[in-house]
């Protein structure tokens, strides 16, 4: 399942939704991405230190995320999965993405979650803009993210 939304999510609620009544699931792996303080890498992020704005193209984004999720289901024996990606303006510490993978076995759940995040970082059509005291800047793709995704090819 894929959701692209402005609203925040609750990890325990989402895990319960995909596991409730299921006895075929032996492992659930979750990854929650947070907006980090990109202004001077301060030890204590404050909302006024900067914001990240995520934009997307509705319809196209969901379709691409569904294709990424379908690829994970082809590669691993998943009982269920969930991708939630937020958009809009977020502050340091806010949740930005949730990936859940459920499988009869932990290795498949772990590998599929890593695959989904690596591919989300490189193939999901989101545009990120950081805003801080020094102005605004669009976030460029990183070669480390490309290298991580390449290992799954």
Backbone as JSON, one array per atom type, in Angstrom:
{
  "sequence": "XXXXXXXXXXXXXXXXXXXXXXXXXXXXXXXXXXXXXXXXXXXXXXXXXXXXXXXXXXXXXXXXXXXXXXXXXXXXXXXXXXXXXXXXXXXXXXXXXXXXXXXXXXXXXXXXXXXXXXXXXXXXXXXXXXXXXXXXXXXXXXXXXXXXXXXXX",
  "N": [[0.84, -1.17, 0.0], [0.48, 2.24, -0.71], [0.84, 5.57, 0.33], [0.65, 9.01, -0.13], [0.9, 11.93, 1.51], [0.0, 14.88, 3.4], [-0.44, 14.82, 6.11], [0.74, 13.75, 9.35], [1.92, 10.53, 10.54], [1.32, 7.57, 12.53], [3.39, 5.25, 13.88], [2.83, 2.83, 15.4], [0.09, 2.51, 14.96], [0.02, 2.1, 12.2], [1.53, -0.27, 11.92], [-0.13, -2.02, 13.29], [-2.36, -2.0, 11.58], [-1.42, -3.45, 9.33], [-0.81, -5.91, 10.41], [-2.87, -6.91, 11.96], [-4.87, -9.6, 12.83], [-3.41, -11.32, 11.24], [-1.63, -14.27, 10.89], [0.37, -15.23, 9.42], [2.58, -13.7, 9.33], [5.86, -13.27, 10.34], [7.75, -11.41, 10.84], [8.18, -7.93, 11.11], [9.49, -5.12, 9.68], [10.43, -1.82, 10.22], [11.03, 1.44, 8.97], [11.55, 4.7, 9.76], [11.88, 7.81, 8.49], [13.26, 10.93, 9.38], [13.07, 14.51, 9.36], [16.04, 16.12, 9.41], [18.03, 18.53, 11.21], [19.39, 20.7, 9.13], [20.75, 23.01, 9.29], [23.71, 24.02, 10.19], [24.11, 21.63, 11.5], [23.22, 21.36, 14.18], [23.18, 20.3, 17.62], [20.79, 20.34, 18.99], [17.96, 20.46, 17.42], [15.88, 23.12, 16.32], [12.65, 24.29, 15.47], [12.74, 26.83, 14.2], [15.14, 26.91, 12.92], [15.24, 26.04, 10.37], [13.52, 24.71, 7.49], [12.03, 22.09, 5.56], [10.69, 21.75, 2.41], [8.62, 19.67, 0.63], [7.78, 18.78, -2.59], [5.6, 17.33, -5.03], [4.36, 15.5, -7.88], [1.12, 14.94, -8.11], [-0.43, 11.8, -8.58], [1.47, 10.89, -10.57], [3.54, 10.49, -8.74], [2.46, 8.65, -6.86], [2.05, 6.48, -8.57], [4.69, 5.81, -9.31], [5.75, 5.11, -6.8], [4.14, 2.9, -6.25], [5.07, 1.16, -8.23], [7.71, 0.75, -7.37], [7.2, -0.5, -4.94], [5.87, -2.81, -5.88], [7.99, -4.05, -7.19], [9.57, -4.79, -5.0], [7.91, -6.74, -3.9], [8.09, -8.66, -5.87], [10.69, -9.5, -5.58], [11.06, -10.42, -2.94], [9.53, -12.6, -0.47], [7.0, -11.15, 0.59], [4.49, -10.53, 2.97], [3.05, -8.28, 3.41], [3.22, -4.73, 2.82], [4.05, -1.26, 3.27], [4.22, 2.06, 2.25], [4.58, 5.28, 3.26], [4.76, 8.55, 2.36], [5.43, 11.84, 3.11], [4.43, 15.19, 2.16], [4.77, 18.73, 1.63], [5.44, 21.43, 3.95], [7.91, 20.82, 6.29], [9.37, 20.53, 9.55], [12.54, 20.38, 11.34], [12.95, 17.25, 12.92], [10.39, 16.35, 12.34], [8.43, 13.62, 11.08], [9.04, 12.11, 7.95], [8.98, 9.98, 6.14], [7.72, 6.64, 5.98], [8.43, 3.27, 5.94], [7.22, 0.07, 5.85], [7.71, -3.38, 6.08], [6.52, -6.65, 5.87], [6.89, -10.07, 6.53], [7.06, -13.69, 6.38], [9.59, -14.29, 7.33], [12.48, -12.79, 8.86], [14.78, -11.95, 7.4], [13.97, -11.46, 4.74], [12.17, -9.38, 5.21], [13.86, -7.37, 6.27], [15.71, -6.98, 4.11], [13.98, -6.2, 2.02], [12.95, -3.8, 3.07], [15.27, -2.23, 3.13], [15.85, -2.14, 0.39], [13.54, -0.79, -0.57], [13.84, 1.76, 0.67], [16.32, 2.57, -0.42], [15.67, 2.73, -3.13], [13.56, 4.55, -3.03], [14.91, 6.9, -2.34], [16.17, 7.51, -4.7], [14.51, 7.12, -6.94], [11.94, 8.02, -6.51], [9.64, 10.55, -7.33], [10.07, 13.25, -5.91], [10.59, 16.61, -4.94], [12.83, 18.45, -3.12], [13.18, 21.21, -1.03], [15.24, 23.19, 0.9], [14.93, 25.55, 3.48], [16.32, 28.22, 5.15], [17.99, 30.49, 7.45], [19.8, 31.6, 5.66], [18.56, 31.58, 3.25], [16.94, 29.89, 0.46], [17.29, 26.6, -0.96], [17.34, 24.14, -3.46], [17.45, 20.64, -2.99], [20.03, 18.63, -4.08], [20.57, 15.56, -5.92], [22.35, 12.8, -4.44], [25.47, 11.18, -4.77], [26.07, 9.04, -3.12], [23.56, 8.0, -2.49], [22.75, 7.11, -5.01], [24.66, 5.1, -5.42], [23.94, 3.29, -3.4], [21.41, 2.49, -4.3], [22.15, 1.31, -6.71], [23.24, -1.14, -6.01], [21.16, -2.91, -5.96], [20.5, -3.43, -8.53]],
  "CA": [[0.0, 0.0, 0.0], [1.22, 3.5, -0.84], [0.11, 6.8, 0.64], [1.39, 10.27, -0.21], [-0.02, 12.77, 2.28], [0.56, 15.95, 4.23], [-0.63, 14.51, 7.53], [1.69, 12.89, 10.04], [1.47, 9.15, 10.72], [1.65, 6.95, 13.8], [4.0, 3.97, 13.59], [2.14, 1.69, 15.99], [-1.2, 2.36, 14.28], [0.27, 1.55, 10.86], [1.93, -1.67, 12.08], [-1.34, -2.77, 13.66], [-3.2, -2.15, 10.39], [-0.97, -4.49, 8.4], [-0.63, -7.2, 11.08], [-4.07, -7.32, 12.7], [-5.52, -10.81, 12.35], [-2.5, -12.07, 10.36], [-0.75, -15.21, 11.58], [1.41, -15.64, 8.47], [3.67, -12.73, 9.43], [6.82, -13.59, 11.39], [8.64, -10.27, 11.06], [7.82, -6.62, 10.56], [10.59, -4.18, 9.76], [9.97, -0.45, 9.97], [11.99, 2.52, 8.84], [10.94, 6.02, 9.82], [12.81, 8.89, 8.19], [12.95, 12.2, 10.02], [13.74, 15.7, 8.85], [17.12, 16.51, 10.33], [18.42, 19.93, 11.2], [20.46, 20.87, 8.15], [21.4, 24.3, 9.58], [24.88, 23.91, 11.07], [24.11, 20.34, 12.19], [23.12, 21.64, 15.61], [22.84, 19.15, 18.46], [19.4, 20.44, 19.39], [17.22, 21.13, 16.35], [14.76, 23.99, 16.68], [11.88, 24.52, 14.25], [13.07, 28.07, 13.51], [16.46, 26.8, 12.29], [15.11, 25.68, 8.97], [12.39, 23.87, 7.11], [12.15, 21.41, 4.29], [9.43, 21.68, 1.68], [8.61, 18.6, -0.36], [6.77, 18.9, -3.63], [5.47, 16.14, -5.86], [3.36, 15.58, -8.94], [0.1, 13.96, -7.74], [-0.74, 10.79, -9.59], [2.75, 10.34, -11.02], [4.3, 10.06, -7.56], [1.87, 7.42, -6.34], [2.3, 5.41, -9.54], [6.09, 5.41, -9.19], [5.91, 4.41, -5.52], [3.51, 1.59, -6.41], [5.98, 0.33, -9.03], [8.82, 0.39, -6.49], [6.66, -1.48, -3.99], [5.62, -4.06, -6.63], [9.29, -4.68, -7.42], [9.96, -5.43, -3.74], [7.1, -7.95, -3.75], [8.61, -9.65, -6.81], [12.01, -9.97, -5.15], [11.03, -11.04, -1.62], [8.22, -13.13, -0.09], [6.38, -10.24, 1.54], [3.08, -10.71, 3.29], [2.44, -6.95, 3.33], [4.16, -3.62, 2.86], [3.44, 0.06, 3.32], [5.07, 3.23, 2.07], [3.94, 6.58, 3.46], [5.71, 9.66, 2.15], [4.75, 13.12, 3.32], [4.81, 16.35, 1.36], [4.45, 19.99, 2.3], [6.53, 22.02, 4.71], [8.2, 20.06, 7.49], [10.39, 21.09, 10.42], [13.45, 19.38, 11.9], [12.31, 16.34, 13.86], [9.14, 15.81, 11.79], [8.5, 12.38, 10.3], [8.91, 12.4, 6.53], [8.7, 8.76, 5.39], [7.59, 5.38, 6.71], [8.42, 2.04, 5.15], [6.97, -1.15, 6.62], [7.7, -4.63, 5.32], [6.13, -7.79, 6.69], [7.2, -11.32, 5.85], [7.18, -14.81, 7.31], [10.95, -14.39, 7.84], [13.08, -11.49, 9.09], [15.75, -11.54, 6.39], [13.23, -10.88, 3.62], [11.61, -8.1, 5.65], [14.96, -6.41, 6.35], [16.23, -6.67, 2.78], [12.97, -5.45, 1.26], [12.9, -2.44, 3.61], [16.46, -1.52, 2.65], [15.63, -1.93, -1.04], [12.53, 0.26, -0.74], [14.4, 3.07, 1.01], [17.35, 2.93, -1.4], [15.02, 3.12, -4.38], [12.79, 5.77, -2.79], [15.82, 8.03, -2.34], [16.68, 7.81, -6.04], [13.54, 6.97, -8.02], [10.65, 8.64, -6.19], [9.61, 11.92, -7.85], [9.85, 14.31, -4.94], [11.55, 17.69, -5.02], [13.03, 18.95, -1.76], [13.78, 22.55, -0.91], [15.58, 23.57, 2.27], [14.82, 26.98, 3.73], [16.93, 28.58, 6.42], [18.34, 31.9, 7.59], [20.59, 32.06, 4.51], [17.76, 31.5, 2.03], [16.38, 28.62, 0.01], [18.09, 25.85, -1.91], [16.82, 22.83, -3.82], [18.37, 19.57, -2.6], [20.52, 17.87, -5.24], [20.77, 14.12, -5.74], [23.65, 12.48, -3.87], [26.08, 10.0, -5.38], [25.96, 7.93, -2.16], [22.22, 7.41, -2.65], [22.78, 6.37, -6.27], [25.46, 3.89, -5.2], [23.14, 2.37, -2.58], [20.37, 1.93, -5.16], [22.78, 0.5, -7.75], [23.54, -2.5, -5.55], [19.98, -3.74, -6.15], [20.27, -3.63, -9.96]],
  "C": [[0.89, 1.24, 0.0], [0.31, 4.66, -0.48], [1.06, 7.98, 0.55], [0.47, 11.31, 0.41], [0.72, 13.85, 3.04], [0.55, 15.58, 5.7], [0.46, 13.6, 8.06], [1.09, 11.49, 10.19], [1.94, 8.65, 12.08], [2.14, 5.53, 13.53], [3.2, 2.8, 14.13], [0.78, 1.45, 15.33], [-1.0, 1.69, 12.92], [0.7, 0.09, 10.93], [0.71, -2.52, 12.41], [-2.24, -3.01, 12.45], [-2.74, -3.28, 9.48], [-0.81, -5.87, 9.06], [-1.88, -7.74, 11.75], [-4.73, -8.54, 12.05], [-4.65, -11.68, 11.46], [-1.63, -13.0, 11.2], [0.35, -15.73, 10.66], [2.64, -14.74, 8.55], [4.56, -13.1, 10.62], [7.73, -12.43, 11.72], [8.06, -9.03, 10.41], [9.04, -5.73, 10.77], [10.03, -2.8, 9.43], [11.17, 0.47, 9.85], [11.19, 3.81, 8.86], [12.04, 7.05, 9.56], [12.33, 10.18, 8.81], [13.66, 13.34, 9.31], [14.81, 16.09, 9.86], [17.39, 18.0, 10.19], [19.6, 20.08, 10.26], [21.18, 22.19, 8.34], [22.49, 24.09, 10.62], [24.93, 22.62, 11.86], [24.07, 20.5, 13.7], [22.71, 20.39, 16.37], [21.38, 19.16, 18.85], [18.62, 21.2, 18.33], [16.08, 21.98, 16.91], [13.99, 24.29, 15.4], [12.25, 25.8, 13.51], [14.43, 28.03, 12.82], [16.36, 26.45, 10.81], [13.9, 24.8, 8.73], [12.73, 23.17, 5.8], [10.76, 21.36, 3.66], [9.56, 20.6, 0.61], [7.46, 18.82, -1.31], [6.74, 17.6, -4.43], [4.42, 16.4, -6.93], [2.3, 14.53, -8.64], [-0.26, 13.04, -8.91], [0.53, 10.12, -10.08], [3.53, 9.78, -9.83], [3.77, 8.74, -7.03], [2.15, 6.24, -7.27], [3.74, 4.91, -9.43], [6.33, 4.65, -7.9], [5.28, 3.02, -5.59], [4.39, 0.64, -7.22], [7.17, -0.13, -8.19], [8.37, -0.68, -5.5], [6.42, -2.82, -4.68], [6.93, -4.8, -6.9], [9.78, -5.38, -6.16], [9.2, -6.74, -3.55], [7.54, -9.05, -4.73], [9.89, -10.29, -6.28], [12.01, -10.73, -3.83], [9.63, -11.55, -1.31], [7.58, -12.26, 1.01], [4.91, -10.57, 1.73], [2.33, -9.39, 3.17], [3.57, -5.92, 3.29], [3.37, -2.32, 2.86], [4.52, 1.1, 3.1], [4.19, 4.46, 2.3], [5.02, 7.63, 3.25], [4.92, 10.95, 2.28], [5.23, 14.16, 2.34], [4.36, 17.59, 2.11], [5.67, 20.5, 3.04], [6.69, 21.3, 6.04], [9.36, 20.72, 8.24], [11.35, 20.0, 10.88], [12.75, 18.57, 12.99], [11.01, 15.75, 13.36], [9.41, 14.5, 11.05], [8.25, 12.72, 8.84], [8.51, 11.16, 5.73], [8.59, 7.57, 6.34], [7.58, 4.25, 5.69], [8.22, 0.89, 6.12], [7.03, -2.33, 5.66], [7.38, -5.75, 6.29], [6.31, -9.06, 5.87], [7.16, -12.46, 6.86], [8.55, -14.86, 7.98], [11.63, -13.02, 7.87], [14.02, -11.04, 7.98], [15.06, -10.87, 5.2], [12.68, -9.51, 3.99], [12.7, -7.02, 5.73], [15.45, -6.0, 4.96], [15.25, -5.85, 1.96], [12.87, -4.02, 1.76], [14.1, -1.62, 3.14], [16.32, -1.18, 1.16], [14.66, -0.77, -1.27], [13.11, 1.64, -0.43], [15.46, 3.5, 0.0], [16.71, 3.4, -2.69], [14.17, 4.38, -4.21], [13.69, 7.01, -2.87], [16.23, 8.44, -3.76], [15.62, 7.82, -7.14], [12.18, 7.64, -7.74], [10.67, 10.11, -6.61], [9.15, 12.95, -6.81], [10.94, 15.35, -5.15], [11.62, 18.33, -3.65], [13.74, 20.29, -1.79], [14.01, 22.83, 0.57], [15.53, 25.09, 2.39], [15.4, 27.26, 5.11], [17.27, 30.06, 6.44], [19.09, 32.47, 6.38], [19.83, 31.96, 3.2], [17.27, 30.1, 1.73], [17.33, 27.95, -0.97], [17.41, 24.51, -2.18], [17.88, 21.79, -3.5], [18.73, 18.76, -3.84], [20.63, 16.39, -4.89], [22.19, 13.87, -5.22], [24.19, 11.19, -4.48], [26.03, 8.8, -4.44], [24.61, 7.23, -2.28], [22.16, 6.59, -3.94], [23.54, 5.06, -6.11], [24.68, 2.85, -4.41], [22.07, 1.72, -3.44], [20.95, 1.0, -6.22], [23.04, -0.93, -7.3], [22.36, -3.45, -5.74], [19.72, -4.03, -7.63], [20.83, -4.96, -10.44]]
}
